[in-house]
Amino acid sequence: MLSTMTSSVPNSVRLAEALLFQSSGPVSRMMLARALGDNVEIAQILTEVARRTEGPGFELVAAGDGWMFRTAPDLAETLRAMLERPPERLPRTALEVLLLIAARQPVTRPDIESFRDAALPQKTLSLLQEKGLIRSVGRKPVPGQPQLWATTETFLVTYGLKSLAELDPLLEGLRGAL
Protein backbone atom coordinates (compact mmCIF):
# COMPACT_ATOMS: atom_id res chain seq x y z
CA MET A 1 0.00 0.00 0.00
CA LEU A 2 2.75 2.46 0.93
CA SER A 3 4.67 1.90 -2.30
CA THR A 4 1.54 2.75 -4.28
CA MET A 5 1.13 6.02 -2.38
CA THR A 6 4.75 7.09 -2.85
CA SER A 7 5.36 5.84 -6.39
CA SER A 8 3.68 8.90 -7.94
CA VAL A 9 5.83 11.32 -5.92
CA PRO A 10 9.39 11.87 -7.17
CA ASN A 11 12.02 10.59 -4.78
CA SER A 12 13.72 14.01 -4.77
CA VAL A 13 10.52 15.62 -3.42
CA ARG A 14 10.18 12.96 -0.74
CA LEU A 15 13.84 13.34 0.22
CA ALA A 16 13.47 17.13 0.47
CA GLU A 17 10.37 16.69 2.66
CA ALA A 18 12.20 14.24 4.92
CA LEU A 19 15.20 16.55 5.25
CA LEU A 20 12.99 19.54 6.09
CA PHE A 21 10.99 17.47 8.56
CA GLN A 22 14.06 16.13 10.38
CA SER A 23 15.89 19.43 10.56
CA SER A 24 15.69 21.50 13.73
CA GLY A 25 16.25 24.74 11.79
CA PRO A 26 16.29 26.13 8.27
CA VAL A 27 17.69 23.91 5.52
CA SER A 28 19.93 25.88 3.17
CA ARG A 29 20.01 25.67 -0.62
CA MET A 30 23.51 24.18 -0.33
CA MET A 31 22.29 21.42 2.00
CA LEU A 32 19.38 20.62 -0.33
CA ALA A 33 21.74 20.52 -3.32
CA ARG A 34 24.07 18.18 -1.45
CA ALA A 35 21.19 15.84 -0.56
CA LEU A 36 19.35 15.98 -3.89
CA GLY A 37 22.23 16.36 -6.33
CA ASP A 38 23.50 19.29 -8.35
CA ASN A 39 21.38 18.57 -11.42
CA VAL A 40 18.09 18.97 -9.52
CA GLU A 41 16.00 22.15 -9.79
CA ILE A 42 15.63 23.05 -6.10
CA ALA A 43 13.06 25.83 -6.63
CA GLN A 44 10.82 23.39 -8.49
CA ILE A 45 11.15 20.79 -5.73
CA LEU A 46 10.37 23.37 -3.02
CA THR A 47 7.30 24.50 -4.97
CA GLU A 48 6.11 20.89 -5.05
CA VAL A 49 6.83 20.42 -1.34
CA ALA A 50 4.86 23.61 -0.56
CA ARG A 51 1.97 22.41 -2.74
CA ARG A 52 1.93 19.00 -1.05
CA THR A 53 1.91 20.54 2.43
CA GLU A 54 -1.03 22.90 1.83
CA GLY A 55 -3.75 22.02 4.30
CA PRO A 56 -1.94 19.97 6.98
CA GLY A 57 -1.02 21.52 10.30
CA PHE A 58 2.28 22.85 9.00
CA GLU A 59 3.64 24.89 6.12
CA LEU A 60 6.89 25.41 4.25
CA VAL A 61 8.37 28.85 4.93
CA ALA A 62 11.52 30.69 3.92
CA ALA A 63 13.60 31.46 7.00
CA GLY A 64 16.95 33.18 6.87
CA ASP A 65 18.90 31.68 3.98
CA GLY A 66 16.91 28.44 3.92
CA TRP A 67 13.51 26.81 4.32
CA MET A 68 11.77 25.00 7.13
CA PHE A 69 8.44 23.56 8.19
CA ARG A 70 6.50 25.62 10.72
CA THR A 71 3.16 25.18 12.43
CA ALA A 72 0.31 26.63 10.36
CA PRO A 73 -0.41 30.15 11.69
CA ASP A 74 -4.10 29.42 12.27
CA LEU A 75 -3.18 26.51 14.59
CA ALA A 76 -0.22 28.04 16.42
CA GLU A 77 -2.20 29.66 19.26
CA THR A 78 -4.33 26.56 19.86
CA LEU A 79 -1.24 24.38 19.89
CA ARG A 80 0.54 26.73 22.28
CA ALA A 81 -2.45 26.61 24.65
CA MET A 82 -2.60 22.81 24.44
CA LEU A 83 1.06 22.46 25.32
CA GLU A 84 0.50 24.78 28.31
CA ARG A 85 3.94 26.24 28.00
CA PRO A 86 3.74 30.01 27.94
CA PRO A 87 6.02 31.55 25.35
CA GLU A 88 9.25 32.84 26.82
CA ARG A 89 9.35 36.58 26.77
CA LEU A 90 12.45 38.64 26.74
CA PRO A 91 12.69 41.49 29.24
CA ARG A 92 12.00 44.92 27.77
CA THR A 93 15.67 45.93 27.98
CA ALA A 94 16.72 42.79 26.10
CA LEU A 95 14.16 43.45 23.34
CA GLU A 96 15.31 47.05 23.08
CA VAL A 97 18.96 45.98 22.81
CA LEU A 98 18.10 43.26 20.29
CA LEU A 99 16.32 45.82 18.10
CA LEU A 100 19.30 48.19 18.31
CA ILE A 101 21.69 45.40 17.33
CA ALA A 102 19.44 44.45 14.40
CA ALA A 103 19.30 48.08 13.29
CA ARG A 104 23.00 48.89 13.45
CA GLN A 105 24.90 45.62 13.27
CA PRO A 106 27.68 45.14 13.81
CA VAL A 107 27.50 47.35 16.89
CA THR A 108 29.46 47.61 20.14
CA ARG A 109 28.21 47.69 23.70
CA PRO A 110 29.39 51.33 24.13
CA ASP A 111 27.41 52.28 21.00
CA ILE A 112 24.29 50.65 22.45
CA GLU A 113 24.82 52.36 25.81
CA SER A 114 25.29 55.70 24.08
CA PHE A 115 22.06 55.33 22.12
CA ARG A 116 20.07 54.14 25.14
CA ASP A 117 21.75 56.74 27.41
CA ALA A 118 21.98 54.00 30.03
CA ALA A 119 24.43 51.35 31.13
CA LEU A 120 23.93 47.97 29.50
CA PRO A 121 24.16 45.09 31.99
CA GLN A 122 26.36 42.23 30.77
CA LYS A 123 23.52 39.85 31.71
CA THR A 124 21.38 41.37 28.92
CA LEU A 125 23.97 40.55 26.26
CA SER A 126 24.54 37.15 27.88
CA LEU A 127 20.81 36.36 27.77
CA LEU A 128 20.55 37.31 24.09
CA GLN A 129 23.66 35.26 23.34
CA GLU A 130 22.37 32.23 25.33
CA LYS A 131 19.13 32.35 23.34
CA GLY A 132 21.22 32.35 20.16
CA LEU A 133 19.76 35.67 19.00
CA ILE A 134 23.08 37.54 18.83
CA ARG A 135 26.73 36.61 18.40
CA SER A 136 30.10 38.28 18.60
CA VAL A 137 31.44 39.02 15.12
CA GLY A 138 34.84 40.40 16.08
CA ARG A 139 36.24 43.52 17.66
CA LYS A 140 36.12 47.15 16.61
CA PRO A 141 39.61 48.48 15.76
CA VAL A 142 39.53 51.35 18.27
CA PRO A 143 41.18 51.75 21.69
CA GLY A 144 39.90 49.04 24.00
CA GLN A 145 38.75 46.98 21.00
CA PRO A 146 35.12 46.45 22.14
CA GLN A 147 33.28 43.40 20.83
CA LEU A 148 31.03 43.83 17.81
CA TRP A 149 27.58 42.23 18.04
CA ALA A 150 25.22 41.10 15.28
CA THR A 151 21.99 39.11 15.06
CA THR A 152 21.95 35.44 14.04
CA GLU A 153 19.97 33.11 11.82
CA THR A 154 18.12 32.07 15.01
CA PHE A 155 16.97 35.68 15.36
CA LEU A 156 15.46 35.57 11.86
CA VAL A 157 13.77 32.21 12.51
CA THR A 158 12.48 33.21 15.97
CA TYR A 159 10.81 36.33 14.61
CA GLY A 160 9.62 34.75 11.35
CA LEU A 161 11.83 36.84 9.07
CA LYS A 162 13.37 35.86 5.74
CA SER A 163 15.98 38.60 6.04
CA LEU A 164 16.78 41.76 7.98
CA ALA A 165 15.36 43.76 5.07
CA GLU A 166 11.88 42.93 6.40
CA LEU A 167 12.70 45.04 9.46
CA ASP A 168 13.59 48.13 7.40
CA PRO A 169 10.22 49.90 7.84
CA LEU A 170 10.44 49.48 11.63
CA LEU A 171 14.11 50.41 11.88
CA GLU A 172 14.09 53.48 9.64
CA GLY A 173 14.23 55.93 12.57
CA LEU A 174 16.92 54.03 14.46
CA ARG A 175 19.49 53.63 11.69
CA GLY A 176 20.59 57.25 11.57
CA ALA A 177 20.41 57.82 15.30
CA LEU A 178 23.39 55.70 16.33
Buried (B, 14 or more C-beta within 10 A) or exposed (E): EEEEEEEEEBEBBBBBBEBBEEBEEBBBEEBBEEBBEEEBEBEEBBEBBEEBBEEEEBBBBBBBBBBBBBBBEEBEEEEEEEEEEEEEEBEEBBEBBBBBBBBBBBBBBEBBEEBEEEEBEEEBBEBBBEBBBBBEBEEBEEEEEBBBBBBBBBBBBBBEBBEBEEBEEEBEEBEEEE
